[in-house]
Amino acid sequence: MRVGIIGVGLLPWKVRYPNKTYYELAAEAVRKALDDAGIGKDRVDNVVYGLADVYTMAIRQACASTIIQDYIGMAGKSSLTVHGGAATGALAVKTAYAEIASGMSEVSLVVGTGKGMDLIDPETGKRSLGFLKSITFDLDTTWDQPVEPGATHFAFVVQAHIDKYGGPTEEQMAKVSVKNHGNALDNPLAQSGIKLTVEEVLKSPRMSGPAKFYDSCLYSEGAAALVLANEKIAREIGRKVVWIEGVGSSNKRSSLPDWDDLGGIPCQYIATQKAYRMARIKDPLNELDVIELHDLQTGIEIMSYEELGLCARGEGGRLIDEGVTERTGRLPVNPSGGMIGCGHVAGPSGISRVGEVALQLRGEAGKRQVKIAHGRGLTACIGGPGVSQACSIVLGV
């Protein structure tokens, strides 16, 4: 059974929404998605929530989905909560897809929301580091979390790739930063649009390993929602439908480092190959129009070029050097600005990536619109302990 995306609801990424709760953000995104689909909440059969555990910890609400379900007027409907680190949002979309493809529901709503910046230090009256510390609980709390400060495991993965292949170079990473921050300038939803030079990125403070300040995304608050429907309902709506043509996920080993695959992101490769097989894609560089992928750090984006099969291992840096992944290039990557340009919060981030590709394929991405020649796009999210979980989704029109 074909499953289509009929509604997209994306909120602006912000450092903080001081006057909105997590469920108010969710409700706003849901309202936008339902309005975009042209249906009422009574047509929804099922709700899938993308709520990362670290954010439910930050808002001190273990059953956040129950609160949201009531607040958005979906009480009594079936629901399920998905979490998987930064891959949470895409995994939630995959779950909603399965709900409809199985015939259990005709219309499914996917919702992700995240707040973490309300933790205030009572002594200083300023934002505490509690939220950033909570993110480390994605890691193995017995072996890795006690010794891994923040997101250095991403830098570890990139450095291992550099040691193995000689790249990406810090200059190539800086070019990704310039690209994504620049793309965000044309995205009204983005938090971190800024015009940068490669030199400015290289001179910014070093954060961890090869990654500098401008090589890394900023954490945010926000929400995103999608409405999915089976083919019968999607065609009844009478609007341009974006079809989910392929899905794939993978959960690799959690230990850091994963010595068997040092210098790679094997979960991303496995998940993407599953999605490609389902969508019958054999040459992604020549069959896709746009990609939105995980760029929590610029080196991860370049490594992802390789894991997604756009080039051979160790050649990802060449694609950014040659302008292939620029918004006007052969295969634009993160024309929205990605996480680096938009911001990031696990849960809505992955849902937003899917929504961005859907808007591109509908030709409704505004100033960030890329040329659509093949009618296909890809989202690829990674996350979890040690970059161990991934979900990739192929969309088409």
VEXNUSE-399381 format. One record per residue: x, y, z of N, C-alpha, C in turn. Coordinates in steps of 0.02 Angstrom, whole numbers, plus 50000, padded with zeros to 5 digits. Example, Ala and Ser with C-alpha at 12.3 -4.5 7.8 and 13.67 -1.06 7.14 Angstrom:
<rs>
506604971650390506154977550390506604983550390
506424988850354506844994750357506455000250394
</rs>
This chain:
<rs>
500424994050000500005000050000500445006250000
500305010949954500705017049951500515021750008
501025025150034500925029950088501195036650066
500785041850075500995048450053500995053450110
501405058650102501415064250149500945069550121
500415071150158499915075850133499915082450172
500295082750227500315088850267500985089850300
501235095950298501885097750329501785103650375
502015103050436501975108550485502645109650519
502995114850500503665116250527503655122950563
503975123250622504035129450660504745132250653
504825138750662505495141550661505925138650717
506555137450702507025135250753507255141250793
507255140550859507465146050903507905143450959
508345147850983508755146051041508305144051099
507745147751106507285146251160506605149251145
506085145651162505395148151161505205149351234
505365155151261505275156251333504545156251356
504085157651310503385158351330502945152651305
503265147151283502875141451258503125134951289
502655130651308502825124151334502945119351276
503195113451291503315108451239502665106351206
502125105951243501495103851212501165109451173
501305115751191501055121251150501415121551083
502075120151084502455119851021502185114250977
502055108451008501785102750970501115104450938
500695107750977500025109550951500065114250892
500535118950895500615123650840500845120150776
501315115450783501555111750725501005107350697
500615104150741500065099850719499535103950681
499375109750707498885114050674499115115850603
499755117550596500025119150530499985113150483
500155107250508500155101250466499445099450444
498965099750490498275098150472497985103350423
498155109650434497925114850387498225113750318
498865111850316499195110550252498865104650216
498655099650255498335093750226497615095150207
497325100250238496625101850224496135097150257
496335094250314495895089650350495835091850423
495335089150457495255090450528495545084850569
495615086050634495915081050678495495074750683
494845075250666494405069450668494605064150617
494975066150564495185061350512495795057350532
496125059450586496745056050609496565049750647
496875044150628496755037750662497275036250716
497885038750705498455036650746498955042350752
499295042750808499815047850818500465044450837
501005046350804501675043850822502085049750846
502355049250906502735054650936503485053150931
503855058050907504575057750907504835061850965
504955058551022505165062051083505795058751110
506355061951100506985059151125507005059251201
507275053951230507275053251303507625059051338
508165061651308508545066951342508115073251350
507635074151305507225080151310506645079251358
506395073051364505895071851415506205072451484
506855070851489507205072051552507245079451566
507385083451515507475090651524506825094051545
506255091551521505625094651539505315091151600
505665086151626505455082551687504755079551679
504645076251621503995073251608504095066651573
504035061151610504175054551582503675052551528
503045054351537502525052551488502285058751450
502755062151419502585068351385502065067351330
502085061551297501615060351242500885060351266
500775057951328500095057951355499835065051363
500265069451386500075076451395499925079651327
500365078351279500275081251212499635078551180
499525071951185498945068851154498295072251177
498255073751240497665077051267497635084251242
498205087651244498215094851228498035096151155
498235091651109498105092751038497425089851016
497045087351065496375084951049496345078151018
496825073751033496845067051004496705061651057
496445063551115496295058651167495825053251140
495985047051155495585041451133495855038051071
496285041451034496585038450974497205034450993
497385029750952497985025750966498605030050957
499135028350994499755032150987500345027851006
500925030150987501555026651001502105031851005
502565030951052503125035551059503765032151038
504165035650997504795032950971505365037250996
505915034151014506515037851032507135034151008
507615037950983508235034850959508765040150948
508865044351000509355049750993509155054450938
509645056950901509505061650847509165058450787
509115051850787508745048350733508005047750750
507795050250808507115049450832506585051550781
506655057450753506145060150708506035055850647
506575053850615506515049650555506225042850572
506415040050630506145033650652505395034250665
505175040050689504465041150701504085041150635
504375044250583504065044350517504025037250490
504555033450498504565026450475504015022350510
503925023650575503415020050613502715021750589
502595028150575501935030150549501825027250480
502355026850440502305023650374502065016450382
502375012850428502195005750439501485005050463
501255009750504500575009650530500065009950472
500215013950422499755014650365499855009050315
500475007350300500615002150251500334995350273
500284994350338500014988050364499264987850361
498944993650349498224993950346497904995350413
498294996350465498014997550532497705004550537
497975009350498497705016150498497665018750427
497225023550417497185026950352497575033550353
497555036950411497905043350419498285043150485
498915044950481499335044950541499685051750547
499695054250607500025060650622500685059250656
501215062550632501885061950663502055068650696
502235068450759502365074550796503025073950834
503435079050829504045079450869504105086250901
504295086550963504385092850997504965092251046
505315097751057505885097451102506035104151134
506105104051200506325109851238506855107551287
507375111551294507895109751342508245115751371
508035121651350508385127751370508055131351429
507565127951462507235131151519507575129451585
508125125751583508465123951645508905129751667
508715132851722509055138851746509435137251811
510055139651814510455138851875510185143751927
509935141151984509625145652034510125150452066
510765148852064511265153252095511445159152049
511515157851984511715163051938511125166251902
510555162751901509985165351864510055164551789
510585161151767510705160151696510585152851677
510555151551611510445144751588510995140151613
510815134451640511305129751667511555125151612
512045121051629512315116151583511955109451589
511405109451628511055103151639510805099951575
510565104051528510305101251466510865097951426
511435101551419511985098651381512255092451414
512265092251480512495086251515512015080451505
511365082051501510875076651492510955073151425
511215076751375511305073751309511805068051311
512285068251357512785062951361512465056351384
511855056551409511525050351431511285046251371
511375048851310511285044751250511805039251247
512375040551278512935035851276512845030251327
513245025051321513245019651370513465022551437
513005022751485513155026151549513635022351593
513785016151575514275012251614514975013451589
515075013351522515745013551494515925020151460
515465023251426515635029051385515455035851416
514855036251443514625042751467515075045951520
515365042051567515785045251618516415048651590
516635046551530517265049351504517175053251439
516555053651413516435057051350516115063851361
516485069251356516185075851365515765077951304
515125078951315514685081551262514675077151200
514725080351142514645076751078515325075051047
515835073951089516495072551061516525065951024
516015061551034516035055250997515955056450922
515615061850902515585063550831516275065550806
516625069550846517305071550827517765065550824
517655060750869518065054650869517975050850803
517355050250781517205046750719517525050250659
517485056950658517785060750603518545060150604
518845060750663519565060250668519815053350646
519435048150662519625041450640519605040850564
519115044250533519075044250460519665047950430
519855053550461520435057350438521065053150443
521145049550498521725045350508521755039750456
521185037350435521155031650389521215033750316
520905039450298520875041450227521235048050211
521445051650263521775057950251521305063850244
520665062750254520165068050248519535066050284
519065070550291519055077250260519555081950293
519815086550254520265091550281519855096850319
520185100650361519825105750399519565111150352
519895112250296519655117050247519025114550213
518995108050197518395105250167517815105550216
517945104250279517425104850330517175112050335
517635116750330517445123850333516995125650274
517115122750216516695124150157515975121850169
515885116250204515215113950221514875119050267
515255121550315514985126650361514765132850324
515175135150278515005141050238514375139750198
514325133850168513745131850127513105131850169
513125128250225512505127350264512285133650300
512765137350329512575143750359512295148550306
512595148350246512365152650192511675150750167
511545144150160510885141850139510345144150187
510515144250251510025146050302509795153350296
510195157550264510005164550255509355165150215
509215160250172508605160350131508055156150160
508135153850222507635149750255507345153550314
506725155950310506425159850364506335155850429
506405149250426506335145050485507005144050521
507555146050489508215144550515508425149150572
508835146450616509075150050674509755153250663
510175150050621510875152050619511125153950549
510715157450511510945159750446511465165250454
512025164350422512565169250428513035168450368
513285174050343513755173850288514455173250316
514795167750299515455166350325515955165250268
516585165750285517125163750240517465157650269
517815153950226518185148150249518685150150303
519015155850293519505158150341519185159550410
518595162450410518255163850473518085157350510
517875152250473517725145850505518355142850534
518905143050496519525140050519519805143650580
519665149950587519915153850644519455153650705
518865150550697518405150250754518675145350806
518475145950869518745141850923518655134350910
519175130550926519145123350918518715120350973
518245115950954517785113051003518015106151026
518105101650978518335094850995518615091750932
519215088750939519535085650881519615090750825
519435088950763519515093550707518955098750702
518435098050743517855102450738517945109050775
517775114450740517805121050770517095123650783
517055129550811516395132250830515915132350772
516135135050715515685135550657515595128950620
515955123750641515865117150613515295113450647
515025116250699514535112750741513865116350741
513335112450750512675115550753512525117950824
512045122450830511825124850895511195121050915
511135119850980510525116551004509955121651006
509355119150997508785123450986508175120851023
507625124451013506965122151032506515122650972
506015118350968505565118650911505095112750908
504735112250853504265106750843504145105950768
503935099950749503775098550679503245093050677
502835093050626502315088050619502195086550545
501995080350531501815078150464501165074250468
500785074550414500185070350408500305065350352
500255058950367500335053650318499665050250306
499555048050244498915044850228499025039350176
498545034650174498585029550122498405032650055
498485028750001498405031549934497685033949922
497195030349948496495032249937496355039149966
496555040150029496435046550062496845052050029
497485050450015497935055349986497655058149920
497375053749879497105055949814496445059749823
496075058049875495455061649888495585068849908
496165070049942496335076749964496415081449905
496665078749849496715082749788497305087449786
497795086549831498385090849831498985086749807
499535090249794500125086849772500395082449828
500465076049815500665071149866501395069349856
501755069049911502445066549910502425059449939
502635054649899502575047549919503215045249955
503125041150004503695037850037503835031549997
504395031549961504555026049915505025020949946
505405022849996505865018150027506045020250097
506095015450142506295016950211506795011650233
507235013650277507715008850304507995011450369
508125006850416508425008850479508925003650501
509365005550547509875001050571510095003250641
510224998450683510484999750750511124995650758
511694999150752512344995750755512584995350827
513184993050837513464992450904513494999250939
513404999051005513365005351043514025007451073
514505002951077515125004551112515565009451074
515865013951109516355018651080517055016751103
517525015951059517425015850987517205009050962
516875008850905516695002650873517275000650827
517714996750854518344995350819518254991850752
517694988250745517584984650682517464989350623
517214995350637517044999950583517325006850597
517925007150624518225013450642518295017950581
518075024250589518125029050534517545028850486
516995025650505516405025450462515775026250503
515205026550469514555026850501514155021050473
514305014850493513995008950462513245008750468
512965011250522512235011150528511905015250474
512215020850455511945025050402511975021550334
512525018150321512595014450259512065008950254
511975005150307511494999550307510785002150297
510605007350335509925010050331509775012750261
510265016250232510165019350167510115014050112
510515008950116510475003550066509795000250067
509504999350127508834996550132508325001050097
508385007550109507925012350078508005012450002
508635012249979508765012149907508465005949874
508555000149905508284993949876507524994349870
507214996949922506484997449922506245002249868
506615007749858506425012849808506735011349740
507115006049735507445003949673507915009349646
508305012149691508805017049672509485013649670
509825014349614510475011149605511045016149597
510875022249576511385027349565511145033949596
511205034549662510905040249697511145047049672
511775047549652512025053949629511655056449568
511415051749527511075053649466510315052449468
510065050049524509345048649529508995052949581
509375056449623509075060649675509155068049657
508685072049680508705079249669508955083149729
508845080549789508995084249850509075079349908
509515081249954509625077150014509645081750075
509305079750127509375082950193509655077750240
510235079150269510555074150311510825077050375
511055072750418511305074450484511975077950479
512005084350498512625088150496512755091450564
512665087550617512815090250683513515093150685
513975090050647514635092850634514775092050559
515165096750532515285096850460515635090550435
516075087850475516425081750454515955075950445
515425075750486514925070450479514555071050413
514415077250391514075078050326514515075150271
515155076750272515605074350219515655066750220
515715063850280515725056550285515075053550259
514525057050270513875054550247513825054150172
514175058650136514185058150063514405051050042
514895048450078515165041850062514695036350083
514405036950144513955031850169513315031350127
513115036950096512515037050054512655034849983
513275033149968513455030549902513525035849848
513665042049869513755047349819514455047349790
514915044049825515615043649802515945037849839
516555036449821516925031049854517165033249923
517355028449964517615029850031518235034250026
518245039350067518815043850069518775049550019
518245049749978518185054849926517635060049940
517345059850000516815064550015517015071750009
517635073350029517875080150025517895082849955
517985078449907518005080549837517345083549815
516785080949840516135083449820516015090649842
516255092349902516175099249924516675103749888
517265101149873517755105149835517495106849766
517155102149735516915103049666516225106349663
515935107949720515285111349721514695106949706
514785100349708514255095649691513665096349738
513805097549803513265097649853513025104749870
513265109649833513005116449842512275116749820
511925121849840511215122449823511115122749747
511605125349712511565125749639511955120149606
512195115349646512615110049620512215104249591
512585099149574512285093249542511795089649588
511955089249653511505086149701511535090149767
511095094949775511105099249835511005095249899
511415096749948511355093550014511225099050066
510715098250105510515102950157510395110050130
509975110750078509815117550054509435121550106
509135118250155508795121750209509275125250256
509905123050254510395125250303510605119550349
510215114050345510375108350387510325110050461
510605105850502510625107050574511085112950590
511625113650552512105118950564511785125850552
511385126250500511085132650484510415133850518
510035128350529509365129050558509385128650634
509755123950661509735122250731509545114950737
509535112450799509425105150807509135103650875
508635099450876508385096450937508115089650917
508375084450948508185077550930507425076750937
507125073450888506405072650886506135076550827
506005083050837505755087050781506265087850725
506915087250741507425088250690507355083350632
507275076950647507205072050594506555072750555
506015074550590505375075650558505425081750512
505765086850535505865092850495506255091450432
506765087050437507165085350377506715082150324
506265077650346505805074550298505335079950269
505095084350312504655089650289504995094250239
505635095750250506005099950204506055096850134
506195090350132506245087050067505555086850034
505035085850073504355085850045504195092650014
504375098050048504255104750021504645105849956
505265103349955505665104049894505335100349836
505105094249848504805090349794504135093249772
503795096849817503175100249798503315106949764
503945109049763504125115449733503915121349776
503885120249843503625125349888504135127349941
504785127149923505305128649972505535135949969
505185140049933505345147149931506035148649903
506395153149935507055155149910507565149549913
507435144449954507905138849960507745133249910
507265134349866507055129249818507625127349771
507705120749761508205118249713507835115649651
508215114349600507925111749538507725104449547
507115102849529506865095949535506815092949464
507245088149451507255085049385507005077849386
507165074249440506995067149444506385065749488
506205070549529505625069749573505755065349633
506395065149655506565060949712507055064449759
506965063249824507415065949874507535060949929
508015062449972508205057850025508315061650090
508085058650145508285061050211508675055550245
509195057350282509605052450316509795055150385
509545051850437509675054050506510075048850543
510525051150586510915046650628510895049250700
511045045050747511055047250817511135041350863
510945042350926511005037050975511705036451002
511825031551045512495030751075513015028851023
513535032851020514085031250975513905031550902
513425035850883513195036250813512995029250789
512565026050827512415018950815511745017750782
511295022850780510645021850751510555026350690
510185023850641510085027750580509415026050549
509135030850514508525029750475508565033950412
508455030850355508455034550291507795033450256
507545038750223506895038550191506955041650121
506725038050070506715040550002506005043149988
505955049349965505315052349948505285053649873
504685053449846504605054649774503925057649758
503875060549699503235063249675503065060149608
</rs>
